[in-house]
Amino acid sequence: MSDYTPLREPGGDTPVYSVDFSVESAREVLREQQAANIHSTFAVLRAATQLETALRQLLASLDADGQKR
């Protein structure tokens, strides 16, 4: 197994939006990416990246909202 450098280090650099906005944004990304061509490496990588970003934003929003309670 070869060594590698991760694309990003985990950290708190994810923007925090309202939970409602983040949920709607995640749903929109999911709707868009469900039509990705699974035979296209580019389309699959693009979908994975956009879904990861949406998930990170959603979790950051939920974490921030939980801290207010």
N, C-alpha and C positions, 0 to 999 in steps of 0.2 A: 504494500500500500504506500502510495507516495504522499509526501507532505504537501500541504497547500495553504494558501492564505485566504481566509474567508473574505467574501465580498464586502461585508460590513461587520463591525463589532456591535454587539447588543448595547443599547444605550437609550437615553431619554430624549432622542432627537426627533421623535414623532410628534407632529402637531396635534393639539388637542382641540376638538370641536365638540359641539353639543352631541349628546347621545342620539337624539332624533336625526340630526344631520348625518352622523356616522352610520346609523342603521340604514337610512335611505341610500346613502352613497354605496354602502356594501351591497345592498340589493341591486342597485344599478350596475355595478361592476359584475356581479354574478350573472345578471341577465345578459350583459354584453358578452361575457366570456364563455357562456355555455354553448355558444355557436362556434367556438374556436375549432379550427381544422386540426384534428389530432394527428394527421399525417404531415403536418408542417412543424418542424422544429421551432421555427421562429414564432409561430402562433402559440404553441404550447408554452414556450418560455415567456412570451408576452403575457399570456393569461396567468401563469404562475406568479409573475412579478406584480401584476395589478391586483390579484387576489391577496397576495401577501401584504401589500401596502394597505388595502382596505381592511384586512384583519388587524394589522397593527394599529391603524387609526381607530377602529372600533374598540379594541381593548384599551387603548389609551383613554378614550372617552369614558368607557365604563369604569376604569380605575379612578379617573378624576371625579366622576360622579359619585362613586362610592365613598370617596374621601370627604365629600360634603355632608354625608349623612351622619 
